[in-house]
Amino acid sequence: MQTISVINYKGGVGKTTISANLAAELAFRGKRVLAIDLDPQASLTFSFFTVDEWRKSYEGSKTIKNWYDAFIDKDTDLNLSSLIAHPKRVNIGKGKLDVVCSHLALINVDLELATRLIGGTERDLRNNYLRVHSRLRQGLESLDDAYDFVLIDCPPNFNIVTKTAIAASDYLLAPTKPDYLSTLGIEQLEKHVGELVKTYNKYVKDSGNGEWESIGPKMLGVLFTMIQIRNQQPISAQQPYIQQVKNLGVPIFTTHVRENKTIYADAPEYGVPVVLQRVSGRTYEDVQAELEELTTEVLMKVSV
């Protein structure tokens, strides 16, 4: 089971679009996929379910917030499988696509998790740190490899909930719009992930407890999104920012995903990601081709 967190500090760079379409295309190709929505805006959730469906069937007791609440309120580990939802409008052939929905109140969970980090002794602090940050990692282990891929749509920040996703991940995928603010955060993201991994693994080593395992998520790559195409290339205004990220030495996807607000805006309304919609016209076909190429590149990078 390969776990990929889709992450960027900057909002509005296409994280949810990439998460939804990558999950759908992987499932269409026969993979067993679980998509987890960790963003309080719940955009990934509403890419597969209407607001009415969410309120009726999932809001009360079947969201990722319920899972974190069980740990915060009762110090128990709720089985993630009890929260899994099944989108009905996505035709995925022989694969499987499941979703763990988000909740608008997930934003409050981070502060409540922070209170669990307090400890009176160095041992208490270390153990509390590992218990909190390993929540999602241990939750996914309870699924017993029921999936080939887990895709986590992270919130646009580096809070504790995001850190639990990183600690649970094998890979990180960073959608990035080639502009100043979006690319600025890539270097900081790598730095903060490195610091998290270093601290987590130090505590694992110091604990001497076989319950904990070291973490080591790899950067799968930076994916440039919202590309404006001219003559089959990104426009000149975007190219310096693309080169700036390449100069950092981080892995870069060869696939680019172009900007098309009209196509992507319709997708949540129909509950079917763009890559699986039946469309006609060169523009739609080009967008779908890019999303399919992205999926192929992801499969090549993880060697599954």
Secondary structure, DSSP 8 states (H G I E B T S, - for coil): -EEEEE--SSSSSSHHHHHHHHHHHHHHTT-EEEEEE--TT-TTHHHHS-HHHHHHHTTTTSBHHHHHHHHHHH-----GGGG-B--SS---TTSEEEEEB--GGGGGHHHHHHHTT--SSHHHHHHHHHHHHTHHHHHHHTTTT--SEEEEE--SS-SHHHHHHHHH-SEEEEEE-SSHHHHHHHHHHHHHHHHHHHHHHHHHHHHT-TT------EEEEEEE-SB-EETTEE-TTTHHHHHHHHTTT--B-S---B--HHHHHHHHHHTS-GGGS---SHHHHHHHHHHHHHHHHHHHHHT-
